[in-house]
Amino acid sequence: MELVVKKKFPVTVIISVYKNTDALNIVLKSLESQTIKPDEVLISEDGNSQVMSDFVATLNIKNINVEHLT
């Protein structure tokens, strides 16, 4: 038996992060593997790290819109 769940509303996940790309990568990979994925992910960074900007620019997350807010 397959469980079918329909989303009624758009889902946004907000992730607050500070210069920890390893932890962010783990969180994003877990979101990518969810049965019901969020429509978008907002990465809220405390600061303006070039390392974080470069990391987010190279993300390849399937079917999820990812935005980096500084």
PyMOL Python script that loads the backbone (N, CA, C, O; Angstrom):
from pymol import cmd

cmd.read_pdbstr("""\
ATOM      1  N   MET A   1       0.847  -1.172   0.000  1.00  0.00           N
ATOM      2  CA  MET A   1       0.000   0.000   0.000  1.00  0.00           C
ATOM      3  C   MET A   1       0.897   1.241   0.000  1.00  0.00           C
ATOM      4  O   MET A   1       1.810   1.361   0.817  1.00  0.00           O
ATOM      5  N   GLU A   2       0.628   2.139  -0.909  1.00  0.00           N
ATOM      6  CA  GLU A   2       1.429   3.358  -1.018  1.00  0.00           C
ATOM      7  C   GLU A   2       0.688   4.515  -0.366  1.00  0.00           C
ATOM      8  O   GLU A   2      -0.502   4.718  -0.607  1.00  0.00           O
ATOM      9  N   LEU A   3       1.391   5.261   0.452  1.00  0.00           N
ATOM     10  CA  LEU A   3       0.821   6.426   1.111  1.00  0.00           C
ATOM     11  C   LEU A   3       0.892   7.610   0.161  1.00  0.00           C
ATOM     12  O   LEU A   3       1.970   7.966  -0.315  1.00  0.00           O
ATOM     13  N   VAL A   4      -0.239   8.213  -0.113  1.00  0.00           N
ATOM     14  CA  VAL A   4      -0.284   9.376  -0.985  1.00  0.00           C
ATOM     15  C   VAL A   4      -0.700  10.571  -0.145  1.00  0.00           C
ATOM     16  O   VAL A   4      -1.780  10.577   0.446  1.00  0.00           O
ATOM     17  N   VAL A   5       0.156  11.577  -0.092  1.00  0.00           N
ATOM     18  CA  VAL A   5      -0.123  12.782   0.677  1.00  0.00           C
ATOM     19  C   VAL A   5      -0.044  13.968  -0.268  1.00  0.00           C
ATOM     20  O   VAL A   5       0.931  14.128  -1.002  1.00  0.00           O
ATOM     21  N   LYS A   6      -1.064  14.785  -0.244  1.00  0.00           N
ATOM     22  CA  LYS A   6      -1.077  15.972  -1.094  1.00  0.00           C
ATOM     23  C   LYS A   6      -0.828  17.200  -0.236  1.00  0.00           C
ATOM     24  O   LYS A   6      -1.430  17.369   0.824  1.00  0.00           O
ATOM     25  N   LYS A   7       0.072  18.057  -0.710  1.00  0.00           N
ATOM     26  CA  LYS A   7       0.332  19.310  -0.006  1.00  0.00           C
ATOM     27  C   LYS A   7      -0.764  20.303  -0.362  1.00  0.00           C
ATOM     28  O   LYS A   7      -1.131  20.447  -1.528  1.00  0.00           O
ATOM     29  N   LYS A   8      -1.274  20.977   0.636  1.00  0.00           N
ATOM     30  CA  LYS A   8      -2.307  21.976   0.401  1.00  0.00           C
ATOM     31  C   LYS A   8      -1.733  23.378   0.299  1.00  0.00           C
ATOM     32  O   LYS A   8      -2.320  24.256  -0.332  1.00  0.00           O
ATOM     33  N   PHE A   9      -0.582  23.579   0.925  1.00  0.00           N
ATOM     34  CA  PHE A   9       0.024  24.898   0.970  1.00  0.00           C
ATOM     35  C   PHE A   9       1.502  24.790   0.628  1.00  0.00           C
ATOM     36  O   PHE A   9       2.114  23.749   0.869  1.00  0.00           O
ATOM     37  N   PRO A  10       2.090  25.853   0.067  1.00  0.00           N
ATOM     38  CA  PRO A  10       3.538  25.835  -0.170  1.00  0.00           C
ATOM     39  C   PRO A  10       4.282  25.750   1.166  1.00  0.00           C
ATOM     40  O   PRO A  10       3.838  26.303   2.172  1.00  0.00           O
ATOM     41  N   VAL A  11       5.404  25.058   1.158  1.00  0.00           N
ATOM     42  CA  VAL A  11       6.194  24.872   2.373  1.00  0.00           C
ATOM     43  C   VAL A  11       7.555  25.525   2.193  1.00  0.00           C
ATOM     44  O   VAL A  11       8.253  25.271   1.212  1.00  0.00           O
ATOM     45  N   THR A  12       7.927  26.374   3.154  1.00  0.00           N
ATOM     46  CA  THR A  12       9.235  27.023   3.169  1.00  0.00           C
ATOM     47  C   THR A  12       9.955  26.605   4.441  1.00  0.00           C
ATOM     48  O   THR A  12       9.383  26.638   5.531  1.00  0.00           O
ATOM     49  N   VAL A  13      11.219  26.209   4.291  1.00  0.00           N
ATOM     50  CA  VAL A  13      12.058  25.872   5.442  1.00  0.00           C
ATOM     51  C   VAL A  13      13.119  26.955   5.552  1.00  0.00           C
ATOM     52  O   VAL A  13      13.787  27.280   4.571  1.00  0.00           O
ATOM     53  N   ILE A  14      13.272  27.511   6.742  1.00  0.00           N
ATOM     54  CA  ILE A  14      14.283  28.537   6.990  1.00  0.00           C
ATOM     55  C   ILE A  14      15.387  27.914   7.842  1.00  0.00           C
ATOM     56  O   ILE A  14      15.124  27.366   8.913  1.00  0.00           O
ATOM     57  N   ILE A  15      16.623  28.003   7.354  1.00  0.00           N
ATOM     58  CA  ILE A  15      17.771  27.455   8.071  1.00  0.00           C
ATOM     59  C   ILE A  15      18.690  28.612   8.438  1.00  0.00           C
ATOM     60  O   ILE A  15      19.154  29.348   7.568  1.00  0.00           O
ATOM     61  N   SER A  16      18.948  28.766   9.728  1.00  0.00           N
ATOM     62  CA  SER A  16      19.912  29.771  10.183  1.00  0.00           C
ATOM     63  C   SER A  16      21.265  29.095  10.318  1.00  0.00           C
ATOM     64  O   SER A  16      21.366  28.003  10.878  1.00  0.00           O
ATOM     65  N   VAL A  17      22.305  29.743   9.807  1.00  0.00           N
ATOM     66  CA  VAL A  17      23.629  29.122   9.798  1.00  0.00           C
ATOM     67  C   VAL A  17      24.698  30.192   9.968  1.00  0.00           C
ATOM     68  O   VAL A  17      24.506  31.353   9.608  1.00  0.00           O
ATOM     69  N   TYR A  18      25.820  29.774  10.521  1.00  0.00           N
ATOM     70  CA  TYR A  18      26.967  30.681  10.650  1.00  0.00           C
ATOM     71  C   TYR A  18      28.234  29.925  10.290  1.00  0.00           C
ATOM     72  O   TYR A  18      28.806  29.236  11.134  1.00  0.00           O
ATOM     73  N   LYS A  19      28.672  30.047   9.056  1.00  0.00           N
ATOM     74  CA  LYS A  19      29.961  29.520   8.574  1.00  0.00           C
ATOM     75  C   LYS A  19      30.150  28.013   8.759  1.00  0.00           C
ATOM     76  O   LYS A  19      31.287  27.564   8.907  1.00  0.00           O
ATOM     77  N   ASN A  20      29.080  27.222   8.756  1.00  0.00           N
ATOM     78  CA  ASN A  20      29.245  25.789   8.942  1.00  0.00           C
ATOM     79  C   ASN A  20      28.636  25.057   7.741  1.00  0.00           C
ATOM     80  O   ASN A  20      27.499  24.590   7.799  1.00  0.00           O
ATOM     81  N   THR A  21      29.394  24.967   6.674  1.00  0.00           N
ATOM     82  CA  THR A  21      28.899  24.348   5.452  1.00  0.00           C
ATOM     83  C   THR A  21      28.697  22.840   5.606  1.00  0.00           C
ATOM     84  O   THR A  21      27.833  22.265   4.944  1.00  0.00           O
ATOM     85  N   ASP A  22      29.482  22.193   6.472  1.00  0.00           N
ATOM     86  CA  ASP A  22      29.315  20.750   6.674  1.00  0.00           C
ATOM     87  C   ASP A  22      27.942  20.442   7.285  1.00  0.00           C
ATOM     88  O   ASP A  22      27.237  19.548   6.816  1.00  0.00           O
ATOM     89  N   ALA A  23      27.576  21.172   8.312  1.00  0.00           N
ATOM     90  CA  ALA A  23      26.273  20.966   8.953  1.00  0.00           C
ATOM     91  C   ALA A  23      25.142  21.337   8.003  1.00  0.00           C
ATOM     92  O   ALA A  23      24.134  20.634   7.937  1.00  0.00           O
ATOM     93  N   LEU A  24      25.296  22.422   7.277  1.00  0.00           N
ATOM     94  CA  LEU A  24      24.277  22.839   6.317  1.00  0.00           C
ATOM     95  C   LEU A  24      24.082  21.777   5.247  1.00  0.00           C
ATOM     96  O   LEU A  24      22.950  21.494   4.855  1.00  0.00           O
ATOM     97  N   ASN A  25      25.148  21.199   4.779  1.00  0.00           N
ATOM     98  CA  ASN A  25      25.066  20.157   3.760  1.00  0.00           C
ATOM     99  C   ASN A  25      24.265  18.953   4.270  1.00  0.00           C
ATOM    100  O   ASN A  25      23.465  18.384   3.528  1.00  0.00           O
ATOM    101  N   ILE A  26      24.477  18.567   5.521  1.00  0.00           N
ATOM    102  CA  ILE A  26      23.735  17.450   6.108  1.00  0.00           C
ATOM    103  C   ILE A  26      22.235  17.764   6.162  1.00  0.00           C
ATOM    104  O   ILE A  26      21.405  16.919   5.826  1.00  0.00           O
ATOM    105  N   VAL A  27      21.903  18.968   6.581  1.00  0.00           N
ATOM    106  CA  VAL A  27      20.494  19.368   6.666  1.00  0.00           C
ATOM    107  C   VAL A  27      19.856  19.377   5.276  1.00  0.00           C
ATOM    108  O   VAL A  27      18.742  18.883   5.100  1.00  0.00           O
ATOM    109  N   LEU A  28      20.554  19.934   4.297  1.00  0.00           N
ATOM    110  CA  LEU A  28      20.006  19.995   2.940  1.00  0.00           C
ATOM    111  C   LEU A  28      19.832  18.610   2.327  1.00  0.00           C
ATOM    112  O   LEU A  28      18.838  18.358   1.646  1.00  0.00           O
ATOM    113  N   LYS A  29      20.767  17.726   2.558  1.00  0.00           N
ATOM    114  CA  LYS A  29      20.652  16.353   2.044  1.00  0.00           C
ATOM    115  C   LYS A  29      19.468  15.638   2.689  1.00  0.00           C
ATOM    116  O   LYS A  29      18.780  14.859   2.030  1.00  0.00           O
ATOM    117  N   SER A  30      19.230  15.898   3.972  1.00  0.00           N
ATOM    118  CA  SER A  30      18.083  15.267   4.624  1.00  0.00           C
ATOM    119  C   SER A  30      16.773  15.806   4.058  1.00  0.00           C
ATOM    120  O   SER A  30      15.817  15.049   3.892  1.00  0.00           O
ATOM    121  N   LEU A  31      16.716  17.095   3.761  1.00  0.00           N
ATOM    122  CA  LEU A  31      15.514  17.657   3.141  1.00  0.00           C
ATOM    123  C   LEU A  31      15.290  17.076   1.751  1.00  0.00           C
ATOM    124  O   LEU A  31      14.154  16.816   1.354  1.00  0.00           O
ATOM    125  N   GLU A  32      16.368  16.878   1.023  1.00  0.00           N
ATOM    126  CA  GLU A  32      16.273  16.340  -0.328  1.00  0.00           C
ATOM    127  C   GLU A  32      15.734  14.903  -0.326  1.00  0.00           C
ATOM    128  O   GLU A  32      15.114  14.477  -1.300  1.00  0.00           O
ATOM    129  N   SER A  33      15.963  14.169   0.742  1.00  0.00           N
ATOM    130  CA  SER A  33      15.537  12.775   0.792  1.00  0.00           C
ATOM    131  C   SER A  33      14.137  12.592   1.396  1.00  0.00           C
ATOM    132  O   SER A  33      13.655  11.464   1.497  1.00  0.00           O
ATOM    133  N   GLN A  34      13.488  13.676   1.793  1.00  0.00           N
ATOM    134  CA  GLN A  34      12.147  13.579   2.364  1.00  0.00           C
ATOM    135  C   GLN A  34      11.127  13.137   1.310  1.00  0.00           C
ATOM    136  O   GLN A  34      11.276  13.447   0.128  1.00  0.00           O
ATOM    137  N   THR A  35      10.122  12.433   1.734  1.00  0.00           N
ATOM    138  CA  THR A  35       9.055  12.030   0.833  1.00  0.00           C
ATOM    139  C   THR A  35       8.320  13.246   0.300  1.00  0.00           C
ATOM    140  O   THR A  35       8.074  13.359  -0.901  1.00  0.00           O
ATOM    141  N   ILE A  36       7.972  14.152   1.196  1.00  0.00           N
ATOM    142  CA  ILE A  36       7.332  15.407   0.791  1.00  0.00           C
ATOM    143  C   ILE A  36       8.356  16.512   1.001  1.00  0.00           C
ATOM    144  O   ILE A  36       8.702  16.851   2.132  1.00  0.00           O
ATOM    145  N   LYS A  37       8.829  17.062  -0.097  1.00  0.00           N
ATOM    146  CA  LYS A  37       9.891  18.068  -0.040  1.00  0.00           C
ATOM    147  C   LYS A  37       9.310  19.469   0.130  1.00  0.00           C
ATOM    148  O   LYS A  37       8.194  19.740  -0.315  1.00  0.00           O
ATOM    149  N   PRO A  38      10.064  20.354   0.772  1.00  0.00           N
ATOM    150  CA  PRO A  38       9.621  21.742   0.837  1.00  0.00           C
ATOM    151  C   PRO A  38       9.705  22.371  -0.558  1.00  0.00           C
ATOM    152  O   PRO A  38      10.463  21.910  -1.411  1.00  0.00           O
ATOM    153  N   ASP A  39       8.925  23.418  -0.775  1.00  0.00           N
ATOM    154  CA  ASP A  39       8.973  24.124  -2.050  1.00  0.00           C
ATOM    155  C   ASP A  39      10.203  25.004  -2.154  1.00  0.00           C
ATOM    156  O   ASP A  39      10.758  25.194  -3.237  1.00  0.00           O
ATOM    157  N   GLU A  40      10.621  25.536  -1.019  1.00  0.00           N
ATOM    158  CA  GLU A  40      11.816  26.365  -1.021  1.00  0.00           C
ATOM    159  C   GLU A  40      12.523  26.276   0.323  1.00  0.00           C
ATOM    160  O   GLU A  40      11.923  25.968   1.352  1.00  0.00           O
ATOM    161  N   VAL A  41      13.814  26.555   0.276  1.00  0.00           N
ATOM    162  CA  VAL A  41      14.641  26.615   1.477  1.00  0.00           C
ATOM    163  C   VAL A  41      15.324  27.972   1.484  1.00  0.00           C
ATOM    164  O   VAL A  41      15.966  28.357   0.508  1.00  0.00           O
ATOM    165  N   LEU A  42      15.184  28.688   2.581  1.00  0.00           N
ATOM    166  CA  LEU A  42      15.858  29.969   2.753  1.00  0.00           C
ATOM    167  C   LEU A  42      17.003  29.756   3.729  1.00  0.00           C
ATOM    168  O   LEU A  42      16.789  29.337   4.867  1.00  0.00           O
ATOM    169  N   ILE A  43      18.210  30.043   3.285  1.00  0.00           N
ATOM    170  CA  ILE A  43      19.389  29.925   4.141  1.00  0.00           C
ATOM    171  C   ILE A  43      19.711  31.314   4.652  1.00  0.00           C
ATOM    172  O   ILE A  43      20.139  32.187   3.896  1.00  0.00           O
ATOM    173  N   SER A  44      19.500  31.509   5.948  1.00  0.00           N
ATOM    174  CA  SER A  44      19.727  32.791   6.581  1.00  0.00           C
ATOM    175  C   SER A  44      21.080  32.747   7.280  1.00  0.00           C
ATOM    176  O   SER A  44      21.276  31.997   8.235  1.00  0.00           O
ATOM    177  N   GLU A  45      21.994  33.552   6.795  1.00  0.00           N
ATOM    178  CA  GLU A  45      23.361  33.534   7.321  1.00  0.00           C
ATOM    179  C   GLU A  45      23.617  34.759   8.189  1.00  0.00           C
ATOM    180  O   GLU A  45      23.297  35.883   7.802  1.00  0.00           O
ATOM    181  N   ASP A  46      24.189  34.537   9.346  1.00  0.00           N
ATOM    182  CA  ASP A  46      24.587  35.616  10.229  1.00  0.00           C
ATOM    183  C   ASP A  46      25.978  36.054   9.800  1.00  0.00           C
ATOM    184  O   ASP A  46      26.984  35.493  10.234  1.00  0.00           O
ATOM    185  N   GLY A  47      26.018  37.043   8.961  1.00  0.00           N
ATOM    186  CA  GLY A  47      27.285  37.498   8.397  1.00  0.00           C
ATOM    187  C   GLY A  47      27.204  37.424   6.885  1.00  0.00           C
ATOM    188  O   GLY A  47      26.129  37.238   6.315  1.00  0.00           O
ATOM    189  N   ASN A  48      28.341  37.571   6.250  1.00  0.00           N
ATOM    190  CA  ASN A  48      28.377  37.538   4.795  1.00  0.00           C
ATOM    191  C   ASN A  48      29.645  36.817   4.365  1.00  0.00           C
ATOM    192  O   ASN A  48      30.562  37.426   3.814  1.00  0.00           O
ATOM    193  N   SER A  49      29.688  35.527   4.619  1.00  0.00           N
ATOM    194  CA  SER A  49      30.867  34.723   4.355  1.00  0.00           C
ATOM    195  C   SER A  49      30.970  34.354   2.881  1.00  0.00           C
ATOM    196  O   SER A  49      30.012  33.843   2.301  1.00  0.00           O
ATOM    197  N   GLN A  50      32.106  34.604   2.283  1.00  0.00           N
ATOM    198  CA  GLN A  50      32.335  34.216   0.891  1.00  0.00           C
ATOM    199  C   GLN A  50      32.323  32.705   0.742  1.00  0.00           C
ATOM    200  O   GLN A  50      31.864  32.180  -0.273  1.00  0.00           O
ATOM    201  N   VAL A  51      32.828  32.004   1.750  1.00  0.00           N
ATOM    202  CA  VAL A  51      32.827  30.538   1.718  1.00  0.00           C
ATOM    203  C   VAL A  51      31.392  30.019   1.635  1.00  0.00           C
ATOM    204  O   VAL A  51      31.098  29.115   0.853  1.00  0.00           O
ATOM    205  N   MET A  52      30.503  30.594   2.442  1.00  0.00           N
ATOM    206  CA  MET A  52      29.100  30.166   2.433  1.00  0.00           C
ATOM    207  C   MET A  52      28.441  30.527   1.097  1.00  0.00           C
ATOM    208  O   MET A  52      27.702  29.720   0.534  1.00  0.00           O
ATOM    209  N   SER A  53      28.702  31.712   0.598  1.00  0.00           N
ATOM    210  CA  SER A  53      28.144  32.119  -0.698  1.00  0.00           C
ATOM    211  C   SER A  53      28.582  31.172  -1.806  1.00  0.00           C
ATOM    212  O   SER A  53      27.770  30.774  -2.642  1.00  0.00           O
ATOM    213  N   ASP A  54      29.859  30.809  -1.815  1.00  0.00           N
ATOM    214  CA  ASP A  54      30.378  29.878  -2.824  1.00  0.00           C
ATOM    215  C   ASP A  54      29.740  28.502  -2.676  1.00  0.00           C
ATOM    216  O   ASP A  54      29.400  27.859  -3.669  1.00  0.00           O
ATOM    217  N   PHE A  55      29.578  28.053  -1.439  1.00  0.00           N
ATOM    218  CA  PHE A  55      28.971  26.752  -1.173  1.00  0.00           C
ATOM    219  C   PHE A  55      27.543  26.705  -1.708  1.00  0.00           C
ATOM    220  O   PHE A  55      27.165  25.761  -2.402  1.00  0.00           O
ATOM    221  N   VAL A  56      26.755  27.721  -1.385  1.00  0.00           N
ATOM    222  CA  VAL A  56      25.358  27.767  -1.817  1.00  0.00           C
ATOM    223  C   VAL A  56      25.262  27.860  -3.342  1.00  0.00           C
ATOM    224  O   VAL A  56      24.371  27.268  -3.950  1.00  0.00           O
ATOM    225  N   ALA A  57      26.174  28.596  -3.945  1.00  0.00           N
ATOM    226  CA  ALA A  57      26.162  28.746  -5.407  1.00  0.00           C
ATOM    227  C   ALA A  57      26.401  27.423  -6.128  1.00  0.00           C
ATOM    228  O   ALA A  57      25.968  27.251  -7.267  1.00  0.00           O
ATOM    229  N   THR A  58      27.082  26.495  -5.479  1.00  0.00           N
ATOM    230  CA  THR A  58      27.393  25.219  -6.131  1.00  0.00           C
ATOM    231  C   THR A  58      26.426  24.101  -5.749  1.00  0.00           C
ATOM    232  O   THR A  58      26.613  22.957  -6.163  1.00  0.00           O
ATOM    233  N   LEU A  59      25.394  24.416  -4.964  1.00  0.00           N
ATOM    234  CA  LEU A  59      24.437  23.388  -4.545  1.00  0.00           C
ATOM    235  C   LEU A  59      23.680  22.827  -5.735  1.00  0.00           C
ATOM    236  O   LEU A  59      23.364  23.544  -6.684  1.00  0.00           O
ATOM    237  N   ASN A  60      23.398  21.548  -5.668  1.00  0.00           N
ATOM    238  CA  ASN A  60      22.590  20.896  -6.683  1.00  0.00           C
ATOM    239  C   ASN A  60      21.521  20.070  -5.962  1.00  0.00           C
ATOM    240  O   ASN A  60      21.620  18.846  -5.870  1.00  0.00           O
ATOM    241  N   ILE A  61      20.506  20.760  -5.456  1.00  0.00           N
ATOM    242  CA  ILE A  61      19.429  20.114  -4.726  1.00  0.00           C
ATOM    243  C   ILE A  61      18.244  19.947  -5.675  1.00  0.00           C
ATOM    244  O   ILE A  61      17.759  20.920  -6.253  1.00  0.00           O
ATOM    245  N   LYS A  62      17.790  18.720  -5.830  1.00  0.00           N
ATOM    246  CA  LYS A  62      16.739  18.411  -6.799  1.00  0.00           C
ATOM    247  C   LYS A  62      15.368  18.881  -6.320  1.00  0.00           C
ATOM    248  O   LYS A  62      14.956  18.607  -5.193  1.00  0.00           O
ATOM    249  N   ASN A  63      14.675  19.593  -7.202  1.00  0.00           N
ATOM    250  CA  ASN A  63      13.280  19.983  -7.002  1.00  0.00           C
ATOM    251  C   ASN A  63      13.021  20.873  -5.786  1.00  0.00           C
ATOM    252  O   ASN A  63      11.895  20.931  -5.293  1.00  0.00           O
ATOM    253  N   ILE A  64      14.040  21.556  -5.305  1.00  0.00           N
ATOM    254  CA  ILE A  64      13.860  22.497  -4.188  1.00  0.00           C
ATOM    255  C   ILE A  64      14.552  23.801  -4.554  1.00  0.00           C
ATOM    256  O   ILE A  64      15.731  23.808  -4.909  1.00  0.00           O
ATOM    257  N   ASN A  65      13.824  24.891  -4.469  1.00  0.00           N
ATOM    258  CA  ASN A  65      14.401  26.209  -4.702  1.00  0.00           C
ATOM    259  C   ASN A  65      15.156  26.628  -3.443  1.00  0.00           C
ATOM    260  O   ASN A  65      14.575  26.667  -2.359  1.00  0.00           O
ATOM    261  N   VAL A  66      16.453  26.944  -3.578  1.00  0.00           N
ATOM    262  CA  VAL A  66      17.272  27.341  -2.433  1.00  0.00           C
ATOM    263  C   VAL A  66      17.722  28.785  -2.633  1.00  0.00           C
ATOM    264  O   VAL A  66      18.281  29.137  -3.671  1.00  0.00           O
ATOM    265  N   GLU A  67      17.467  29.623  -1.613  1.00  0.00           N
ATOM    266  CA  GLU A  67      17.897  31.015  -1.643  1.00  0.00           C
ATOM    267  C   GLU A  67      18.813  31.299  -0.456  1.00  0.00           C
ATOM    268  O   GLU A  67      18.585  30.812   0.651  1.00  0.00           O
ATOM    269  N   HIS A  68      19.839  32.085  -0.704  1.00  0.00           N
ATOM    270  CA  HIS A  68      20.811  32.454   0.329  1.00  0.00           C
ATOM    271  C   HIS A  68      20.574  33.906   0.718  1.00  0.00           C
ATOM    272  O   HIS A  68      20.737  34.814  -0.097  1.00  0.00           O
ATOM    273  N   LEU A  69      20.191  34.114   1.961  1.00  0.00           N
ATOM    274  CA  LEU A  69      19.956  35.463   2.480  1.00  0.00           C
ATOM    275  C   LEU A  69      21.093  35.859   3.399  1.00  0.00           C
ATOM    276  O   LEU A  69      21.454  35.095   4.294  1.00  0.00           O
ATOM    277  N   THR A  70      21.660  37.027   3.199  1.00  0.00           N
ATOM    278  CA  THR A  70      22.734  37.490   4.076  1.00  0.00           C
ATOM    279  C   THR A  70      22.310  38.743   4.805  1.00  0.00           C
ATOM    280  O   THR A  70      23.082  39.289   5.594  1.00  0.00           O
TER     281      THR A  70
END
""", "prot")
cmd.dss("prot")
cmd.show_as("cartoon", "prot")
cmd.util.cbc("prot")
cmd.orient("prot")
